[in-house]
Amino acid sequence: MHGPSCAGWGRQRWIYGEWGTSALGCPIRPSGRRLLHQSSASCRRRHHRHRTKRFSSRVTSASGVSHCTAPRKQAEEIEARGVRDFVHLCDPSGVRIELYWGPTTDGGFVSPAGVPQFVAGELGFGHYVLLVPDLDEAMAFYRDVLGMKLTDYVIIGPGMSVQFLRCTARHHSVALTAVGPISALHHVAFEVTDIDQVGYALERATRAGCPITATLGRHKNDRMLSFYMRSPAGFEIEIGCGGRLIDDSTWVVSHLAGGDEWGHHGLTADSMSPAGALMAVDYDPLSEEAMTDPHALYAQLRAEDPVHYMAHYDAWALASFAAVWQVCSDTSSFSVSRGPTPNQILLGEPASDLTFAGLDPPQHRLRRRVLAPYYTREAADRDNAAIRAIACSVIEPLVRDRTRFDAYADYAHVVAGRFAATKAGVPVADADWLREQIAASFHREPGQRGTSEANMAAAIAVFTYLHDLVVASRHDRQRATGVLASLLDAVIEGVPLTDEQVAAELHTLMVTGSDTTEFGLAAALYHLARDPQQRTAVIADPALCIWAFAEALRLDHPTDILCRSARRDVEVGGRLIRQGQGLLLLWASANRDDAEYPDATRFDVHRRYERSLIFGHGQHKCIGEHIGLRMGAVMLEEFVLRVAMFEVDFAGVQRRRGEFLKGFNRMPVDVVIRDRTVSTS
C-alpha cells in the first residue's frame, strides 16, 4: 500500500497500545493469507525505520508471533522480500498485512510472459477485494487504522454493497463486502497499459485452460476494462486496463446501482455469495473428468450450483431436474437453432437445419410429423417380433458357443444397429459398417476438445453413403423401404424434401437408433451385477426387464448433454439467462436429482416415475421413446431367458469418453446357461 507520507504509521504505536491486540480487537499474528502493501519511496525513511523497528521489537514480545519475529527468521524474511525492514499485523478478518520500507531490489520487473509494463509504481500493485464477516469492523480498520479513504460504493443486490477504498490516486486499492459469516479473498487485480495487453492475457489464459469466471467487460466506477479468471488457489484474478485516477481535492463519494457498463458476465451477486465464493466445483464439459465420468462433478453442481455459469464459454450448465424440465417446456424462450450438441454451443461448430433435431417450431413439428407414425407405441408393438428375431439371432450363438462375451460390442450394439437400419430403410448388410463409422465419429482421444479430422471423416463417410442411397432410391423407388420411403414422398408446405434433408434425417435416426439403446442395455447388466438381489429378481421374472432397462437409462443416461440457446432474457432457477447465451442440459445429472427421485443414485428395478427425463421432455422429446424402450426390454429379456446367472468383469468395463454421448462401450460378462430349452416366441 502506497502512501504519500509514512508519518501516519506512527499512530500504530498508540493504536496498538497493548502490542498484541488492536483497539479493534484484532490480534497481531501471522496468517496463511498474505497480501503485500507497499509504502512510498517518498517516506521519511529515518522516522519510518525507527517506528517500524520499534513496532517490530515490541511485537516480538507478543504471544503467538515469536517464530516470525525472532532475529534470524526476521532477517531471512526481510532478505526474501528485498526490503530494509517490515512489520506485519492482521485485519479484523485475519488477513495478514505487511508494512515495509526501503526496497533494495535494483531495476524494474521483467515479466516472463512478455508483458511490457504493469501500471504500478506509486499507484501500488493494483487492488484486491475481500469478503468479510463484519463490514463495519473491516471499514473501521481500513479507514481509521490504515487511513484509507472511501471512494464510492456499489449496490450489487438486496442488502449487499461493495465499499471501494483508496490510498493513492488509484480509484481503489482495497474493496470490501460482507456476504455472510466468511472471510475470503475474492480477487486480486493487476492493471496493464492497454487493451491489447488485456487481450494477450486473455489469450494466454484461454490457451492454458484457465477457467474464465467473468467475460470481458467495463466497470462503472473505476472504468476498468477487464476479464476475470480463477487461480489454482481458488480466488480470482482480474486483468484490466484504463483504470480511473482520483483527485482528492475534487472527488465526492457516491454510490452506484450495479457494477458494470457492459459485459463481465459471471460476475454477479450470486458469485460473491458464500456458496459462490467458496464453491470448489470447476466444471468444464470438455475437461478429461467431465468427458470420462462426470457424476462426481454433477453431484457437486446439483448441491452447490445447479444453474452454473461457465464464463469461459459465456454459457450455462443446468444440473437440476427442475431447471432442465423448465427449459424443455419453454420453446418460446429457448431454441436449438445454434445446435443441440455441446461442441456447437461451446466451440461454435456449425449447426445444421437439415434435420428435425436442429429445427424450432413450427418447422420442427412439420418435419417430425413425417417420422412420427414409425415411432408410436403401436409401431413398437408392430416391431416387437422383428426386434426379438434380431436379438435372438445374435444372442443364441453367443451363449451357445461361449461362456464369456462383450454384452455391448457382441450383442447390444449389433442388435441396435441392425434394427435401426431396418427401420430407416437402410440395407441391413451395411448396418455393421455404418455402426462402426458412427462410433468412430464420436470417438474422442484423451485431451481432445471438439470434433477431430478423423471424427469428421467418419461422419462424412456415413452421410455420403446415406446420400448415395437416397439418390439411388429416388431413381428406383422399389429400393425404398421404411422411413426412407416416407421421406422421399414427403411434401411440407408444398415443397418436397431435398436429398440432403432426407440423408440428414436418416443420419439422425441411425445415430440415435444404434448408439444409445445399447448403452442402456450395458448399463442395465452393470447395475444388476452390482446388486445380486435385484439381479436374481430380474432373472426370475423377465417382466421386470423393461423397468430394469428404464432405471439403467435414468442412472446412466447415454445422452449426457443436449443444448439450447436463449431467445430472450429469462430466469431459470433464480439465475438470469441473457438472450443468446447457450445452455447445456445435463440429462445425466438431472436424472440423478434427489429432489425428483428419492435416493436417486440407487438402482431400483421397482422404482416407478410420476414424470421422467429419461427420454427428454417437451417439443424435442425423443421421437424413438417407445421403440427404444421396447428394444432395450427385449434385448434384456432374451439375455436373462438364456442365463441362470451372470457376472460382469468390472475390471474390464470401459466407458466411452465424450461430451455428448457416453456410456459403457465394453461390458464383459461371464454367463451360466440355463439347463432348459428356452422359448423365444
Secondary structure, 3 states (H helix, E strand, C coil): CCCCCCHHHHHHHHHCCCCCECCCCCECCCCCCEEEEECCCCCCHHHHHHHHHHHHHHHHCCCCCHHHHCHHHHHHHHHHHCEEEEEEEECCCCCEEEEEEEECCCCCCCCCCCCCCECCHHHCCEEEEEECCCHHHHHHHHHHHCCCEEEEEEEEECCEEEEEEECCCECCCEEEECCCCCCEEEEEEEEECCHHHHHHHHHHHHHCCCCEEEEEEEECCCCCEEEEEECCCCCEEEEEECCCECCCCCCCCEEEECCEEEECCCCCCHHHCHHHHHCCCCCCCCCHHHHHCCHHHHHHHHHHCCEEEECCCCEEEECCHHHHHHHHHCCCCEECCCCCCHHHHHHCCCCCCCCHHHCCCCHHHHHHHHHHHHCCHHHHHHHHHHHHHHHHHHHHHHHHHCCEEEHHHHHHHHHHHHHHHHHHCCCHHHHHHHHHHHHHHCCCCCCCCCCCHHHHHHHHHHHHHHHHHHHHHHHCHHHCCHHHHHHHHCEECCEECCHHHHHHHHHHHHHHHHCCHHHHHHHHHHHHHHCHHHHHHHHHCHHHHHHHHHHHHHHCCCECEEEEEECCCEEECCEEECCCCEEEEEHHHHCCCCCCCCCCCCCCCCCCCCCCCCCCCHHHCCCCHHHHHHHHHHHHHHHHCCEEEEEECHHHCEECCCCCECCEEECEEEEEECCCCCCCC
